[in-house]
């Protein structure tokens, strides 16, 4: 077993050291602590390409690290251990591995689930694996600014509030063509599986295997209202809805696949965020492939594509039919 540990994740969370628990309970596992600048996917890929590769791979870190390792686990056809080591740990929570001990218990008992993922492709480039969400618009800008502020502001909610305020002061809406339909939006969100209802952004999967994409479109409107949704998400959705601070035009539907043409903003193609990471190079390269300005991206659901260890006592999931299409 080979596990990458990203200690740079989750600086705002108070908990015991998950790496110490891994070392104690899995003494035969090979733990690789990521150095600054090391890519977790590349590290796992190198381990899997060995003459005697590991039969299980794992990730202890945030959602971005987990998604990168999940991509390599899928490529090699091996199961994956997910250990929550970030701030939000959206995928680990959905999978029922809310703590390092719960994850290891499931591994040692051989309990798991086949989880849905999404594949996100820019132009003709090879697709990448998405576990939670993908988005284009002001949200990728917000993520980048929030990460910069979190280096100096220890309170993550304050950092989010400041980031939302800064981004909305200087950002403009984005024009997208969604499955042939043109729209001007603050952000297009795509969740893997149905997410919490009643919020403008899909932040937490409700199911690991319901076989759909949860799409939410924040059409261009009030800057103050979209700032509230960016900064606080589902935790304060009820309060901001009561105060009429949430975006007034939120379109939502489910689908199996989306084709999105993203037009330039300010002369540059806007970035695309996925699982808390912001992609800039891939959209720029995809933009060069089109005769017209902008870039094309597709995202599709892949049911049961990732084998993940999780406790058998985790909340049951159900496969559901798509309720609507674009």
N, C-alpha and C positions, 0 to 999 in steps of 0.2 A: 504494500500500500504506500502511495506517495501523496503527501498533503502539503500544499503551499499555505504559508501563514503570512498574512499581510498585517503587520503591526501598525501601519499608518492609518488603518481604518478605525472608525468608531472612537475618536478622541473625546467625544462628549458623553460617553457612556461609562458608568461606574459598574464594574463587575470584576470577578476573579479572572486571572489570566487563562484564556482558553488553551493556549499553547502548552501550559504546564499540565493541564488536565489531559490533553492529548498525549503528551509524553508519558504520563503516569499510567494511563489506562490502555494505551496502544504502544507498548514498548518496542514492538517489531516494525512499526510504521516508520517510514522515512519522512521526517519533517523538514521542509525547506523554507526558511524564513527569507522573505523577499528583501533584497537590498534596494536602496533608493534607485528608482528608474527601471527596475526589472519588471518585465511584463509577465503576469501570472500565466497567461495562455502559452507563451513561448517556453516558459520553464516546464510546464506540464507536458507540452508537445515533445520537448527534448527527452523527458523521462520515458514517455510512451514509445519513442523511437529507438530505445535501447534494445540490445540483443535479448535481454531478459526484462521485458517491460512490466510495470506494476499491473495487477489485475483490478485494482480499485484506485481511483484518484479522489482527492478531497480538496476543499477550499475552506480556509478559516479567514474570513474577511468580510468586506461589505458586498453589496449586490453587484458592483462592477467586477470585482475579483471572481465572485461566484459564477457570473455569466461567462467570463473568459475561460474558466476551467470547464464549465459545462459544455462549451463549444468543442473543446478537445476530447472530453469524455464521449460526446456523441460521435466524433470523428473516429475514435478508436473502438467504439462499441463496448465501453466498460461502465460499470455503475459508479455512482458518485456519492460521497459523503459531504453534506453541507453543514458547516459549523458556523453559527452566528458570531461574527466578529466585527461588525460594522455598527453604524449608528441606528439605521432603521431595520435592516435585515428583513426586507419585505418577503423575499422568496423563502427564506428559512422558516419564517412564521407560517406562511401558507403551507409549506411542506410538513408542518408539525414538529420541526426541530428547533424549538424555541430556546434551547440551551445546549451547551456542549455535551452535557451528560445524557440528555434525551437523544441527541444524534448518535452518540456512541452506543447507547443501549440498543437502538434500532439496528445499528451495524452488527453488533455482536449476536443479536437474535436473528439476523437475516431478514428483517422486515423492511419493506419498501413499497414504492409506488412508481408507476410510469407516468411521468409528468408531461403535460403539454408545454411546448415552447413555441416561439415565433422565429421566423427567419426574415431578416431585414437585408435587402440588397440595394446597392446604389448603382444605377446604370447596369453595365455588364459585369460588374465585379462579383466575386463569390459572396454568398450571403453570410451574415454573422448571426449568432444565436442571441435571442432576446428572451429574458425570463419574466420580466415584469411590465415594463412600459417602453414605448418609443414616442418621440415627440419632435415637432418642428415648430418654430415660432419664437416667442419671447422666452419660453421655458428653458431651452438650452442656454440662452444668455443668462437667465436667472441662476442656473446651476453653476455656471462658470464664475459669476460674481460671488455667489454664496460661498463657494469653496475658497476663494481668495480671502473673504472676510473671516471665515472660520479659523484661519491661521492667527488672527488677532483678537477675535471676539469669541470667547469661550461658550457663551450661551447660544445654542443653535437656533432658537426661535428668534432672538434678537438679530442674529446674522441673516436669517431668512427675511425678516421684515426690512432690514436695511437694503438687502440685495434687491428685493422686489421694488422698493422705492427708487433705487438708482436705475434699475433696468427700464422701468416704465417711463422715467423722465427722458430717456435718450433713445428708446427703441420705437420702431414703427411696426404696424401690422405686416403680416406676410401674405402674399397672394399665392394660393395653391389651386391646383386643378385636381379634384378628388374624384377618381373614377369618371372623368369627363365633365365634372361639375365645378365651375370656377367659384371661388370664395375668397374673401379677404378676412383673415383670422388673426387673433392674437396668438393662438396656439392650437395645433392639432395634436391630440393625445390618442395613442393606441395602446390599450392594455391587453396583456395576454390573459385571457379568461375574464369572466365578469368580475367587476370591481365593486367597491362600495357604491350603492345607489345614492343619488341626490347630491353628488359633488361634481364640480366642473372638471376635475382631473382624476383619472383612475390611478390611485396610489397603492391600493392593497388588494391583491387577488383574493376572491372569495373561495375559489376552487382551484384545484391543481389539474383538473382534467375535464373541463366542460366543453372544450373543443371550439371556442369562438374567440374572436377579437372584440374587445369592448372599445368602441370609438366614440370620442367626445370632441366636439368642435367648438372652441370659444371664438365666436364671431366677433369682429372688431366692434368695440363699443367703449364704455367708460374705462379710463385708465385706473381710477381708484378701485373699481370693483374687481378688475382682473388682478390688481396688486394684492388684494386681500386673499384671493383664491390661491395665488402663487405662494404666498408666505405661510399660510396657515392650513391649507388643504382640508382634509376631512375632519380634523380634530375640532375645528371651530366652524364647520360648515353651517350648523344650525343657527349659531349666533349671527353670523354674517348674512345668512338668508333672512333672518328676522329683521336685521337692520337695513336690508335691501342693498347690501354691499357686494353681493356676488354678481358675476356677469349676467346681463339680462338675456343674452342669446346664447344658450348652450344647447347644441344639437347632439343627440346621442343615438347610437344604433349599434347592432352587432353585425359582424361579417366574418367570412373565412379568409378573405384576401383583399388587399387594397392596393391600388395603383395611384401614386401621388406624384404630380409634377409640381416642383417648387420653383417659383420665380425668384429672381435676384431681389435683394433688398439693399438699397444704398450702393448698388453696383457690385455687391458681393453675394455669393450664394449663402443663405443662412445655414448654420450648423444644425445637426440632427442629434438629439440626445437619446441614449438608450441605457437603461438600468443605471442611471446616475452618472454616466460618462457622456462626454460631448465629442461627437465626431465632426471634424472640420476638414481633414485631408480628403476623406472619401467623397463627400459631396463636391468638393472642388474638382477632383478627378472626374467624377461622373458628369459634372457640368461641361467639361471639355468634350465629352462624347456627343453632346446634343448640338444640332445646328442652330436652334433657338436658345435664348438665354434661360438659364436655370438648370435643374437636374431632375432626373426621374428616379424614384425609389419605389420599391414594392415591399410589402410585408404580408406574410401569410402564416396562418396557424399550422403547426405540425403536431397532431395529437400523439400522445404517448411516446414522445421522441427521446426522453431522458429518464433513465432508471436512477432513482434517488432513494437512499435509505431514509426511512421515517418510521416512527412508532406506529404499531398497528392500532393503538388506542387514539390516534389523532382523529380529528373530526372527519366523518365520512364525506366523500365527494361524489357527485353524481354527474353523469354526462347529460347535457341538455341540448335541445335543438335550437338552432339559430332563430331568434325572434324577429329579426328584421335585417334587411340588406340595404346598402346605399342605392 
